[in-house]
Amino acid sequence: MQIDRREIMPQVYLTHLRAGQFKTGLISAQLVTPLSRDTAAANALLPAVLYRGTTRFPDMEQLCAQLDRMYGAEVSPTVRKRGESQCVGFVMSFVDDALVGRGERLLERGASLLGELLLDPVTRSGRFLNEYVDGEKANLIDAIRAARNDKREWAELRLMQEMCASEPYGINRWGDEDSVRSLNNRKLFERYRDLLATSRLELLYCGAAEPAQVQEALQESFASLPRGAVPPLCAVVRRTAPAEPRLIEETMDVGQGKLSMGFRCGSDDVPALILANLLFGGSSNSKLFMNVREKLSLCYYASSVYARAKGIITVSSGVESRNAQRAQSEILTQLRAVQEGQWEDWELAAALAAARSALQSLGDSQGALENYYLGQNATGQFESAEELIGRLDAVTPERIRAAAESVALDTVYFLHGKEDT
């Protein structure tokens, strides 16, 4: 896959992924801004409000009709957290021009519509429409509350809020309910203008079109983007784990306890940490899955995730409350096994194969490619999937042990039922 990245306007970057295997083109437009408690809710609300209509297509009915005229093109508003940045915007997918014929130029039409969605929203008296803002505020509050209904997701969210309480990483990408309620069309429009002027804009195209055609279309569509003082990408806060891990216990109406554990990684050897995590709990051949879940039956599920941009590993597990302490102890035992190099050759081979497969499979999905490269671009890493595969292949067992030895427990969060108290 050919990858080209360039700055096409001040603090506007275009990543071009030349991928002719798809029948569609994909354009992503994401405003990247520091994650902050003061602005997270307003930023999260904006894409939904902007999606309600533009000056040319002032309501959903007319906007959807335009997408239908583009042979069923699709647009989705997005709100994501990458490292300690918040990324908000839109992702559009449309049929490749070569498959339409008749001189259709869906790339240009798609780019133009994306520009309208971000830069030319429908307004009344210089503000967003009250009915649009109020409707999307209710939807956003529902989305924030919905996390409580998925107790696994809730436990993971609460772990991050406690472990990273004084860090931007602990902020929910949706913001919080009180902040959403405090917004009105005036405040939201002021935040919108500030966000446009002070955010880096990351544009990504994935498809068969030539780079020059894509750049010209996007430069024209975003020519009116205001530019002010755009801060550099957020420097991620890296901290060491406390001498004594923090323990947080909470109760809810749950039938199954949720044990979540957060670890700080002291090493910068990213490929070695990726493989260490896969050995530990990041795959179906991992020690957590094979031992804690299958052999000892201490957990209904047990897995770990390595957040490269933040330098932390989190473990998520579902347990009976009576087994929580034993499960926690056994999870730490499995981590020590990785730190001491206690694994078979087949385990390391399986971990490397899982990592390679995940990266190679990115090329099967435009959405997966967009998500991967947004994460790279928003955190200043700029490493292709192919480059990362090469770095993984070069990792030695000694490097894995050294990286794993830097992993230390920071916070334990346990959510259990009220009858267990």
SESE-487686 format. One record per residue: residue in one letter; x, y, z of N, C-alpha, C, O, CB in turn. Coordinates in steps of 0.02 Angstrom, whole numbers, plus 50000, padded with zeros to 5 digits. Atoms other than C-alpha are relative to their C-alpha. Glycine has a CB too. Example, Ala and Ser with C-alpha at 12.3 -4.5 7.8 and 13.67 -1.06 7.14 Angstrom:
2
a500454994150000506154977550390500455006050000500975005950033499505000150062s499584994149997506844994750357499615005550037499865011050045500205002349929
//
This chain:
421
m500424994150000500005000050000500445006250000500925006750039499525000050061q499624993750003500675017249954499705005050049499105006250050499995002849928i500224995349948500595029850096500365006649988500985006949984500144997350071d499724993350008500855048450071499685004650051499075004850058499895002749927r500264995449949500695061350209500335006849989500945007249982500134997450072r499734993350011500885080050187499555005250032498965004050044500095001449924e500384994249975500345096850257499765003949940500165006749902500445004550048i500274996950061499175104150126499765007250013499665011049965499434995949973m500184993349979498665119850223500295000850071500494995750100499225001349999p499734999249933499255127350389499644995650051499044996450063499965007250021q500265004649950499015113650519499424995849973498974993850011499785003850062v500485004650033497965103450395500424994749965500804996349919499525003849950y499595005450026498725086550355499574994949963499024993249984500384996550057l500355005050041498215074150221500424993749999501004993749980499885002649928t499715006650006498625055750236499644996349943499044995149947499964995950067h500295003250059498355047150069500214992649999500804991149995500225003649934l499885007250003498195028150070499764997549932499164996949920499634996350058r500185002450067498245021649892499834992650004500274988450012500585001249949a500245006849992497195005949900499474998549947498895000349955499704998950072g500455001350055496434999949738499564993950008499174992349963500384999349939q500395006249991495674984049811499285001350021498864996850020500334995650051f500684998449976494124993149873499585002949943499835005949896500035004950058k500474997250049492574997749772499745006850022499345009949987499424995249989t500224993649974492315013149877500605004450017501165001950025499564999150063g499514995449973493275028549927499785002250069499195002450083500095006249954l500154997849931493385034450107500385006550013500985007049999500184994550052i499684993849978493735052050170499815001150073499235000650093499775006149956s500104998449929493955056150354500255007050013500795009049989500374994850045a499814993249980494015073850423499935000450076499375000250102499575005549964q500015000249926494495074750608500375006050029500955007350012500324993550025l499704994649962494825089850717500324997050063499984993750102499485005550019v499635002949945496165085050844500165005550050500495010550033500664996549975t499934994849949496155094951007500174996850067499994991150078499355004150005p499845002849935496815092551184499374998050038498875001650038500405005050042l500565002449960495645082351293499985003850066500475003850104500064992350013s500074995849940494995093551432499304999350028498814998749991500155007549983r500665000449968493595092451559499565005949981498945005349979500084999650076d500384994050014493075110151513499674999849931499155003049920500445006050004t500244999850069492795106351328499784993349972499504993049917500535002849956a500145006750028492555087451309499284999249980499144996549926500194994750051a500715001050015490655087851316499795004149939499435001649895499575002050060a500174995850058490485102451193500294997249936499964997049885500245007250011n499695003050059491715094451073499634993849977499534992849917500734998350015a500365006250016490775077951082499315001449970499074997749928499934995750061l500664998250024489115086551050500015002849928499535001949891499685005150046l499984996450063489695096250897499884995649938499474997549896500665003349993p500125003850061489795082350765499274998149990499014998249933500424993850000a500715001950005488015076850804499575005949979499115005249938499754997250066v500384994050019487355094650791500155002049928499705003649890500155005850048l499814998350068488335098150632499684995249949499534997249893500765000049992y500295005150045487635082150556499265001149988498984998149942500114993150029r500724998750008485865088750575499855004149938499285004149914499725003550062g500154996350061486065100150424500525005349985500865007850029499335003250006t499564994750024487065112550321499575005549970498965004849965500514997349947t500384994650032486575128950239499654997549938499084999449925500475005849983r500295002550063486265119750075499504994350013499024993549975500544997649953f500445005649983485445104550157499825000750074500134997450117500344992949986p500104997849931484665111650316499664995050047499544996750105499605006049999d500285005049955483875095750385500224993049977500504992249924499225000650002m499785006850014484175077050390499684997149937500004993349901499844995450059e500335002550059482905073550254500365002249936500474998249891499275002449998q499654997650060483795084550128500724997549996500974996149942499995007649999l499325002750000485515078650182500014992749977500444990849937500315000650071c500045007050020485015060450163499834999449926500074994849892499484996350042a500175000050071484265064349993500625001349957500714998249905499465005249984q499384998750036485935071449938500464993850000500774992349949500375006050030l499605006149997486825055749997499724994649954500104990949923500034997450072d500315004750046485575045249900500185001649928500294997249887499245000050008r499824998050068485965055349744500734998349985500944998049927499885007549989m499305002050009487785050549772500054992450004500554989750028500455003350054y500015007450004487315032149748500084996850069500444991850077500564997649954g500015003049934487045028749932500635001350040500834997050080499894992849994a499424998349958488565037550005499785000350073499205001450088500305006849977e500145000149928488685036650194500465004850037501055005450020500064992950028v499614995549957489275049250324499844998350073499264997450091499855007549985s500105001449929489535045850509500385005250042500985006250030500234992950019p499644995749953489935058550646500414995750048500194990250065499525004650039t499565004049958491365052550757500275004150059500395010150053500584997249959v499694997149941492025056150932500464994750028500234989450049499465002450054r499525005049977493625047150983500535003150045500675009150041500334996649940k499444998049958495015048051111500624996349975500624990149971499874998550076r499375003050021496775045151049500565003050042500715009050037500135001249923g499534997349952498105046651181499635004850045499125003050074500605003549965e500334995049959497645062551273499735005749957499695011549977500485002850052s500344995450047496835070851122499304997449987499174991449990500405000749934q500685001650020495015071251074499945001449926500145006749902499475004150041c500054999450072494635068450890499264999949981498914995049995500384994349963v500714999650018492945074150822499945002049927500345005949901499635005250045g500094998350071492305074950645499534995249966499034993149994500665000049965f500435004250041491585064250507500424995249959500994996549942499565004349953v499725004950047491985048850403499484998849946498904997349961500214993350037m500465000950057491215047350229500254994349956500854993649945499945006549960s499855005450047491145032350113499555000849939498965002249945499914993050032f500384999150062490605033149930500284995349946500854993149951500025007449976v499805004550054490685022549772500585003149961500575009149947499404998549953d499444997650039492315023949677499775002549931499344999449900500534994549992d500214997050064492165034949522500044995249942499624995449897500435006149985a499915004650056492785021149408499424995249991499314992649937500654996150009l500565004750003491275010449450499345003449982498845000149970499934996450066v500624996350015490005024149416499965001849927499445001049895499965006350043g500004998150071490525030349245499635006549989499475010150036499694994549959r500384994150021489645044249150500315006550025499975011650033499294999650025g499674993849979490945056749208499845002350070499995008050088499845005449953e500164998149931490325056649388500655001250039501154997850028499584994450035r499424998449959491545064349512499784999950074499715005150106500315006949979l500255000749931490965057449679500535002150051500365004350106499794992850012l499484997849954492645061149759499925007450015499925009450073500704998549972e500084992849991492435079849732499355001650036499345006050079500035003649933r500654998749967490605079349783500024998050073499755001450116499434996349964g499945002249930491015069549940500435004750040500255006450097500304993050003a499574995249964492435081249988499635006550013499695009450067500645001349959s500374993849993491315096149958499484999550056499395004150096499655001849934l500515000849949489935089050069500324999750070500055002350118499604993649987l499665000149936491175085350208500195007150022500125008950080500634995649996g499834993149984491775103250198499405003950024499455007950071500305003449939e500614996649979489995109450212499794997950070499595002150111499434998649951l500195002449934489645098450363500415003250055500155004850108500064992450003l499564997149949491135105350457499985007750001500035010750055500704997749989l499884992750005491175123350395499385004249986499405010349994500505001349948d500584996050020489425128350340499364997150028498914995149991499955000349923p500605002949970488125122350465499405004649994499475010749985500124998450073v500604996049999486335128050463499975003950066500085001050119499364995649990t500034995849940486115142550585499385004449997499055005049946500635004450006r500554995149995484805154850645500255005650044500425004550102499344996750028s499754994249963485305172350700500724999050025500895001050080499545001550059g499305000849984487135167250699500144994750053500684994650082500275006350023r499905005449951486895152050812499714993549972499344993649922499665001850068f500315006350018486465133750798499255000250016499045004250058500354994150036l500715000449986484625129350796499884996950068500164991650084499634995949945n500135002549932483955127050972499754992850000499964988850041499495004450034e500305006750000482955111650926500524994649984500474989050009499434999749950y499475004850016484485103150852500464998950061500634993350077500415002449939v499565000549941485565106951004499664996250056499964991850086500225007050024d500355003449945484255101451129499914992649986499994988450031499315003350012g500095007050018483905085351036500644996050007500634990450033499744999449930e499375003649996485735080551024500285000050071500654995450088500505003149952k499805000249930486055085251205499684994050034500014990450072499805006550037a500345005849970484755072351256500314993549977500404988850017499255000049982n499695006150026485555059351143500694998850031500864993150047500075000449924l499345000749971487285062851213499964997850073500354993650096500395006549994i500105002149931486675061351392499814992650003500054989050046499465004350035d500185007050003485885044751346500614995649987500684990350016499474998849945a499405003850016487545038851273500464999550061500764994350074500385003249941i499595000149939488465043751433499714995250051500084991450082500065007150030r500335004449952487195034751540500034992749978500044988250020499285002150010a500025006950025487225019351428500614996050023500574989850027499975000049924a499405003649978488985015151487499854996150065500154990950077500585004850011r500175003449938488215010451655499644993349988499674988850029499565004450043n500375006150014487154997051572500464994249980500284988449988499505001349945d499505005150017488704987851508500505000150057500965004350058500345001349929k499594999749939489534983651673500744998949987501165001550023499754994850050r499295000850017491154977951591500285006749976500825008849997500094994549945e499784993550024491294994451499500045005050057500505009150061499535002649945w500014995449944490825003751657500604999150046500905003950069499354999250039a499435001449957492174995151760500645002649968501075005350003500054992550014e499404997650034493484999351629500035007650001500565010650009500024997449927l500034992749998492905017451623500175002650070500555007450077499305002549980r499864997849931492935019051813500734998950018501035002950055499554996350049l499295001149988494675011451819500415005849973500855008350007500234993349969m499624994550029495325024751701499885006650037500345010650045499815000849927q500154993949964494435038551796500385000450066500595005750087499255000650012e499645000249936495265033051958500755000049990501115003750023499794994050040m499285000750011496965028151891500305006549971500865008449989500144994249953c499754993950034497145043951784499585006050020499425010349979499984999049924a500454994749977496105055651892500265007049987499875011549973499874999250074s499714993350010497315070251872500325000749931500715005249919500515001450053e499725000050067497745066351690499445000549949498894998049961500434993749988p500524999750052496795070251530499744993149979499174992549958500275003749940y500205006750022496755051651491499414997350039499054992950015500594995250006g500565002449959495505049051631499335003149982498835001450013500145001450071i500614996650019494205060051545499614995949950499904993349902500155007049972n500435003550047492745051751458499975003949934499905010049934499284999250029r500024996650065492755055551271499345003749989499315008449949500114995049943w500654996750008490915060451287499925005950048499445009750042499444995050013g500094995049949491215072251432499564997250056499514991250064499695006449971d500445002249945490005071651581499325003349994499245008349959500325001650068e500694997850006488145074251604499915007450019499575011149984499554995850043d500084993049978488275090651700500265004949948499955010149936500355001150067s499734995650051489365098351566499555000449939499475005749910500704997749979v500465000050057488155093051430499395004350015499185008349973499794992849982r500604996149981486675100451524500135007549999499685011449984499764997950069s499854992949995487555117051544500085003449931500115009549927500645001050039l499894997250067487755119351356499355002849972498815000149984500294994849953n500564997550039486605130051250500265001849931500865001249918499665006250034n499784998850069486655135351068500535005549995500965005349951499415001849957r499494994750001487655151051108500694997450020501184998449985499795005850046k499365002749977489005142251209500294995049950500894994949938499914996650068l499765005150046489095128051084500275003249936500775000849909499444995149983f499754996950061489295139650935500675003550013501105003649969499485005049974e499354996949982490685149151024500554994750002501104995949978499955003650067r499505005449997491575132751058500154997449929500724995649914499744994250044y499915002250070491315127650876500495004449963500955001949930499324999949964r499544995450036492175143150809500714999550028501194999849990499745007350007d499345000749970493605141150932500334993549979500934993349965499955000550076l499745006550020493805122750890500275000149929500804997449915499474994650008l499784999750069493925126250704500665003849993501105001949955499475003449956a499414995750007495245139750728500624997250034501174998750013499855006850028t499435001949959496345130950855500174992649998500614990450035499885002050070s499885007250003496305112550807500394998049938500305001049885499344996250003r499705003250058497415102450694499454996249963499044992949995500594995350020l500475003850039496385095250551500374994349966500834995449926499645004549948e499725006050031496825077450502499524997449948498974995249964500164994650053l500395002750055496165072450332500324993449978500934992949974499965005049941l499755006450024496325054650270499574997649943498954997849946500014994750056y500355003050057495865047050103500264992949991500874991749994500085004249935c499825006850016495855028450066499604997849939498994997649941499874995250061g500345002050061495475022549890500475000149941501085000149950499405004549986a499605000750061496065021949710500195006649967500585006649920499624995849951a499874993550032496125040649669500725002250009501065000450057499535005350027e499324997449998497765049349632500075005350055499605008950069500195002949932p499904995149946498535059949772499855007249979499565011050017500714999650025a500104993150022498475075949668499265001649996499055007150015500335001149932q500724998850004496605074049635499695000850069499285005250080499664994249962v500274999749933496235070749818500205006650034499785009850065500254994050042q499774993949968497295085349878499635006149973499435010550011500755000949990e500354994350029496495097449756499285000450024499035005850039500024999649924a500705000149978494735092049804499945002350073499495006250089499704993049992l500044998249929495075093749991500225007150013499935010550056500424995250041q499794993049992496005110249977499435004749981499325009850015500625001549958e500564995850021494525117649885499434999750051499125004850066499754997949931s500565000949954493255110450008500125003150068499655005250101499854992650008f499854997449934494155116550163500385006749997500715008750045500414994950040a499644993750009494845132950094499795005350050500195009650068499895002549930s500244994849954493765143250213500124998250073499895001850117499275001149990l499875001949931494385134250369500395005550036500945007250013500394993350003p499624994749965494895147850494500604997150035500574991550061499555003750050r499405002349967496645146350564500225005250051500315011150035500564998749949g499744995749947497225153550729500644996950027501024993849990499485001050056a499415003149968498565148150852499834992850017499454991550063500225004050064v500145007149990498545129250841500554997050044501134996950024499954996249932p499485002749956499445121050989500284993549972499964990249931499724998850070p499725006450023500605106250959499604994250029499204995150075500734999450020l500335005949973499985088650988500154999150074500695000850097500204993749961c499925000849927499725084351171500594995450016500664990049987499354997250030a499485004449973501255077551260499664995550052499384997950101500595004250032v500345004749956500625061851345500325000050069500934999750075500004992949970v499765000349931500775061851535500204992950016499794988350013499465002650050r499755006749981501855047051588500195000250074500615004350095500614997949956r499865000149928501895042751773500194992950022500044988049988499405002450041t499825006549972502595028851879499454997750048499085001850075500685000350037a500505002849954501495017251982500185001650072500785002250088499944992549990p499864998649929501335021052169500324993950033500274988350008499365002050037a499685005549963502305010552295499484994950021499614988850020500375002750061e500555004549982500645003352354499425001249952499165006749948499785001250073p500554999150047499305000252222499365002450035499235000650092499854993449963r500644997549974497655009152248499454994949988499434991749935499825006849968l500565004650006496104998552279499355003850006499235007350055500044994450055i500654996650002494395005252232499464994649996499474990549950499955005049940e500565004750002492824995352273499355003949997499255008850033500014995350063e500664996950005491065000152221499484994549991499634988949972499975004949940t500555004850005489374991652222499475002549951499335008549946499694998750069m500564998750045488014990752091499574993749998499754988650027500245002049929d500445005850007486594979152049500284995649944500054995849887499275002149984v499685004450048487684966251962499994992850026500054991750086500735002349985g499985007049981487624947351962500704997149996500844991950025499554996149956q499325002350010489444945551913500485005750016500405011249989500114997349928g499534994849983490884955151989500455001749941500594997549899500424997850059k499554997650052492014965451875500655002450032500655007250071499675005749957l499344998449973493854965951918500425003049944500574999649895500344993850031s499584996650049494894978551821500645002450034500625004950090499625006049967m499354998349971496744981751850500395004249950500415002649890500394993550019g499614995650043497834995651781500734999950018500915000450077499735007150005f499285000549991499714994451758500355005749962500135007549907500274993149977r499594995050034501005007851713500614996449969500904992050000500245005750049c499435002950034502355003251587500585005050001500515010749978499824998149926g499434995649996504075010651619500464999749940500925003749934500394998550061s499575000850058504835004951455499715003649940499105004349934500104992549984d500214997050064504775013951287500084995249942500004997149884500405006449987d499915005150052505094997751191499314997549979499084992350002500464994150025v500705001450019503394997551107499924993049970499474989449993499765005149950p500105006750027503604981651001500064994550053499684989750052500504998649944a499925005049948504224971951152499404999950047499194994650070500655001250039l500594999749956502764978051258499394997149965498964994149998499865007350020i500565003050037501534973151121500024992450008499504989350022500035001949925l499945007349995502194955351125499944997750072499644992450085500674997649971a500085001849929502324955051315499264999950019499044995450055500385005050045n500714999849984500494960051327499634994249967499184991349998499705006649977l500325005750033499984946751200500154993550037499714989150042500224999449927l499845005849959500894933651303499615000050065499384994850089500754999850015f500334999249935500084940351461499254998849996498984994450029500145006950029g500735000650002498264942551413499675002649938499065003449936499715003450058g500274996750059498054949851240499794995549944499644997949889500485004749974s500215004550053497604934251142499694993750031499714992750091500604998149955s500325006249976496694917551154500514994850021500324989750050499554997149945n499475004549977498374908951184500385002950060500905000350079500484998549943s499644996549947498854920751325499954996350066499554991750075499735007150008k499995003249935499234915951503499365001450040499124997050077500615002450040l500634998649965497694924651571499444995449975499064992650014499805007349992f500545004250028496554915151452500114992750016499654989350039499965001049925m499875007149993497404898251464500004997850073499784992350089500664998249968n499925002049930497734898251651499465002750046499124998850079500675002350026v500484997149953496624910451746499294998249981498884996750024500095007650003r500685001550022495084907351641499884992649990499424989850019499855003749935e500135006950020495244889751569500224995050054499814991050077500364998549935k499745005049954496354879951689499725000750071499514995850101500755000450002l500214998949931495874887851855499275002050008498995001850063500435005250031s500714998050000494114893851808499855005450051499335005250084499564993950013l500104994649952494324909451914499615005849970499345009950008500665002450024c500324994350032493574921351786499554997549943499694992549911500525005049972y500425001350058492164921151660500355002449937500284999449883499315003450008y499574997650053493324931251550500595003550032500535006150088499615004849950a499414996549975495064938451573500445001749941500664997249904500394995650053s499594997950057496044948651448500355006650018500165010050066499585000949936s499634993849988497284963051440500075003949935500065001049881500694998550030v499934995550057497494977951325500595004750015500655007350070499355004149987y499434995349994499074988251296499825006349962499725006249901500654996849972a500144993550031498725006651263500675003349985500975006650028499575004650047r499334997850019500295011251168500095007550011500615009750036500134998349927a499934992849997499965029951162500075002650072500365007950083499405003349967k499984997949931499805030951351500514996350042500724998750094499324999150032g499525003949962501015017451407499704996550060500014996350113500565004350022i500315003749945499795007551513499714993449973499574992849914499445004250034i500335006350015499104989851516499424999450049499495000750108500494993850007t500585001149957497364986251582499764992849993499764990049938499435005049983v500285006849998496624969451632499265000650016499075004150063500374995550051s500735000249989494754966351621499804992850013499984988349976499615003149939s500225006949985493944951251703499325000150035499145004950069500524996450045g500645001049966492264944951762500074994350049500264988850029499434998749949v499875005049948492304935451926499414999650049499025004250056500645001750038e500425000549942491254928852067500345003850057500965003450064499864992450020s499704995949948491514940252216500444995850047500964998350070499465003550040r499605004149954492164925852322500684998149971501144996350007499624993650018n499375001750032493534922852194500425006149982500965005349952499864996049938a499674993950024494064940952169500725000550023501175001949983499625006150024q499324999449975495584940852282500464994849970501044996349953500014999450076r499595005450030496204924252215500145001549927500695000349902499664993250007a499904998350071495934930052036500525005549993500955005249949499335002249968q499504994550003496904946052069500704997350011501164999149975499835005450053s499355002949985498334936152144500264995949941500864996249924499964995750062e499795004250055498364924051998500175004149938500625002349900499464994849983i499834995550055498344938151870500705002750008501085003049960499495005849996l499334997549987499894945251952500524994549993501094995849972500045003050071t499545005650009500684927951952500154999049926500724997549908499704993550029q499895000950072500444926751764500435005749972500835004649926499334999749963l499564994550022501234943951741500724998550019501184999649979499775006650032r499325001749979502744938251842500304994649955500904994749941500014997650073a499745005350044502894923051730500275003149935500785000949909499444994949984v499764996650060503054934451579500645003950016501115003949977499455004749970q499424996149980504284945551672500624995750009501184997949998499855003850064e499445004649988505354930351712500164995749939500604991449942499854995650059g499875003850060505294923451536499744992950001499994988649965500724999849987q500285006749994504244908451584499464998849947498864998949962499724998850070w500465001650054503464904551417500334995149952500954994849947499765006349962e499755004850048503634891051286500115003649933499835008949920499514994049992d499884997150066504264894351110499365001049961499285006049925500484995649960w500624999450038502534891151040499585005950023499215008849984499594993550007e500384994349975501794904551153500245006549968499835010649947500065000550076l499744994050032502954917851084499845000049925499675005349897500765000450010a500165000450072502674911650906499265001949989499105005349941500144993049973a500714998450006500784912850934499875007450011499455010449978499594995950050a500084992949988500944930351005500225004149940499875008849920500395002150062l499754996350059501974936350857499524999049942499395003749904500704997649981a500475001250054500764928050736499365004050009499085006649960499834992549996a500614996149987499284936650820500125007449984499685010649955499784999250074a499854993050014500134953650809500065001249925499785006149900500665002050035r499924999350072500614951150627499324999649965499185003549920500474994749973s500655000950032498874945050582499555006150009499215008349962499654993850029a500414994249987498024959850665500215005949956499785009549929500045002050074l499764994550041499124972250572499894998849926499715003449889500745001250014q500105001650071499034963350405499265000449980499115002149923500274993149984s500724999950016497134962250416499725007149994499165008049972499614996250052l500234993150008497014981250423499845001649928499375005349913500535004950027g500104998750071497144981250235499354997249972499194998549914500564997249962d500645002850023495484971850223499425004850012498875003549988499874993450035s500544995549982494474986550290500235007249998500725009050030499734998250070q499834992850001494505005050250499895003150068500275007550089499585003649947g500134997449933493745008550420500564998550048500755002750088499344997350027a499455002049956495114998950509500635004049984500995006150029500144992549994l499424995950020496455008150409499935007150025500415010050051500084999949924e500114993249977495675024950449500105000650075500415005350099499295002449981n499944999949928495585020750633500734999450022500945002850069499584994450031y499305001049982497395014750640500405006449987500785008650030500294994149961y499594994350017498135029650550499785006450035500195011050044500005001149926l500204994449958497085042150647500374999650067500635004650092499235000250011g499645000949937497835034750805500735002049994501015005050040499944992950023q499314998150012499565036850731500075007649994500485010750028500264996749936n499934992950015499295054550667499835004450061500155009550072499555001849942a500224995949943498405060950824500484999750059500455003850104499314997950022t499535000749944499805054950938500725000949978501194999950017499924993250032g499334998350023501295059550830500464994149991501074994750000500315004650046q499585005950007501905041850796500214998649928500794997249916499634993950028f499845000550072501825040450605500394993749983500934994049954500405006149979e499695006550015502245022050590499504995849962498954994449987500244996450065s500465004150040501455011550453499944993150031500364991050071500244999549927a500105006849975500764994350491500584995649978500814991350017499344997149974e499455004050025502144986850382500645001350040501024996750055500125001449926e499414998349960503494996150479499964996950070500464994450096500085007650006l500085002949934502784990250645500104992449997500404989650043499315001750029i499885007250007502764972150583500754998549998500984993850030499664997449936g499275000950003504614973750542500325000850068500784997050084500305004949952r499724999049932504984980250717499814994250046500214992350088499745006650029l500215005749959503984966050796500434993949984500624990250029499264998549988d499605005850020504954953150697500705000150030501014994950039500054999649924a499324999249975506574960050768500054999450076500604999650104500285006649979v500005000349926506064958450952500294993450024500134988149997499295001150028t499705005949970507074946251057499654998350066499335002750096500765001050011p500295001749935506494936651211500285004350056499925006050103500124992650016e499704995849949507714946951314499665006850003499555009550058500745000849988r500354993650001506864963051259499304999450030499075003950065499975002849929i500675001049973505154955951302500034999850076499635003050110499684993649972r499935000449927505724951551478500155006850030499865008850081500554995050019a499814993449974506524968551503499405004849999499295008550046500585003049960a500584995650004504954977651443499474998050051499175002350083499694999749929a500505002449952503824966651551500195001750071499765003150113499914992449993e499774998449933504894969951704499845007250019499815008950078500754998750006s500164993049985504464988451688499275001050017499085006550036500185004349941v500724999549989502604984751709499844999350074500024994350105499614994749959a500165000049928501954989051883499275001750012498985005949978500455005050038l500704999049984500224988351959499895006950031500245008950077499754994650049d500174993349976499455005551988499355000050039499335002350096499965004949942t500664999549970497605003452026499604993649987499634990749934499625006149971v500475005650006496354989452058499305002750012499175006050063500184994150051y500704998049992494504992752032499574993850001499604989749955499775005049943f500445005849996493214980052089499285002350009499125006050056500214995450059l500714998549999491354981652054499644993650019499684988649984499745002849931h500345006149978490284969352151499275001650017499085007550022500354996950060g500714999249986488454966552192499885002450071500305001550115499654993549989k500174997349934487584974652339499944994550052500064995750111499355003949996e500085005549952487254957652418500674997550026500694993850075499624994349968d499345002149979489134955152433500305004450054500825002850082500474999749941t499714995349951489394969952550499834997950071500035001250119499745007249987
//
